Amino acid sequence: MRLSPFVLLLFLASSKHLGFARHVRTHDSSFVPDYFLRVSYTQVAVACRDRFSAVVNGSTPGPALRLQENRTTWIRVHNDFQNDNLTIHWHGLSQSVAPFSDGTPQVSQWPIPPSYFFDYEIRPQIGEAGTYFYHSHVDFQAVSAAGPLIVEEASGRPPYQHDGERIFFLSELFNKMDEEIMAGLTAPSTEFIWSGETEQLLVNGNGFPAHNNNNETQTAAPFGIFPNGTTPSCHAEVTKVRPSTTYRFRAIGGVGLSLVSYMFEDHDNLTVIAADGSYTKPADADGRIQTGSGQRLDYLFTTKSEAELKQLGKTNFWIQMETRYRPVNITSYAILSYTDCAGCDTNTPNAPPSTPPLTITNEVQNWLEYTLESLTPNNFPPSSEVNRTSASAALN
């Protein structure tokens, strides 16, 4: 009697001689995951206003997770919501080893119900070292329930050398709560209500007071005050750097609506080295970075020397961010601040500039167009050999 291929596979998978049984992990009370993430709703201060938001381990964005190629990492995600389901998606990872841990509800897994948890198995493959992020994949939770995900080389030797890293996680503030936004977006077409435009761009969860100028965002004033009746402290993100140092910036587009273009005041030496988790040949970014929803860009940023800072007469510089191709575009700011230098000014600005210090082009289509190339050969043809042929067919 011949065994069917299916029965044969079952036999082989159960064979201890192949060593499979030794790798089975039993998730009983003794099992300890590598990371614990607890996702809940809470009142948080964002850009000088309060918002009832989905947070990870009490903050937005959530903690940065660091994984390694060719190593299994277990991440336990607790759903601490009272009524809502939850999944976490690992944006950009192929999840070829454990597709059931991709985090797409009702496709790769059942949603995690309230008061339950799910253990995600993440094993990045060799060649997947890079910058990613995780986010909820249910309703509008991803606007705040998200965080950086960094995959490091199994060899411990990235192809580009640098002295330090800075994470630049972009997200948005909306002037409505998640439940209200979802109700409007999923209503019948005759009752559809738009979410409204982005009120403020945030870097690592921080930003100056949200825009409430009707000429700019055409939205109402802040929808709430902080619970104790006071104005919560708020500030722009302050990215601290040292002179004469090369940093690897990991820029993450954790935005849902905005295409963001940004520049660093008096700094234009930006060299892109990776895009969407894949290393590229070094590419001059022409002093500007452009990030859309879900995109990630890694770039090398070499700071100025103390002599250059002395010549400029300052050690704090604006990072100016602008949205593009929205009905109303907004301008937001973060701060690049030097430390550990003679004459370093530790007092960073507590309000945005009265006039934008930088002029950022409206052109977005040609930024790095046909410029980025894979660092390792991938047998793709050069742009000079790519043809586009149009074809039409008549249907009878």
Sequence and secondary structure as in RCSB ss.txt:
>XXXX:A:sequence
MRLSPFVLLLFLASSKHLGFARHVRTHDSSFVPDYFLRVSYTQVAVACRDRFSAVVNGSTPGPALRLQENRTTWI
RVHNDFQNDNLTIHWHGLSQSVAPFSDGTPQVSQWPIPPSYFFDYEIRPQIGEAGTYFYHSHVDFQAVSAAGPLI
VEEASGRPPYQHDGERIFFLSELFNKMDEEIMAGLTAPSTEFIWSGETEQLLVNGNGFPAHNNNNETQTAAPFGI
FPNGTTPSCHAEVTKVRPSTTYRFRAIGGVGLSLVSYMFEDHDNLTVIAADGSYTKPADADGRIQTGSGQRLDYL
FTTKSEAELKQLGKTNFWIQMETRYRPVNITSYAILSYTDCAGCDTNTPNAPPSTPPLTITNEVQNWLEYTLESL
TPNNFPPSSEVNRTSASAALN
>XXXX:A:secstr
    HHHHHHHHHH GGGTGGGG    STT   SEEEEEEEEEEEETTEEEEEEEETTBSS   EEEETT  EEE
EEEE  SS  B EEEET    S GGGS  BTTTB  B TT EEEEEE   TT  EEEEEEE STTGGGTSEEEEE
EE TTS  SS  SEEEEEEEEEE SS HHHHHHHHSS GGG        EEEETTB SS    TTTT   S S  
 TTSS       EEEE TT EEEEEEEE  SS EEEEEETTB  EEEEEETTEEEEEEE TT EEE TT EEEEE
EE   HHHHHHHT SEEEEEEEEESSSS  EEEEEEEE SSTT      SS  SS S    S  TTTTTTT  BS
S      GGG           
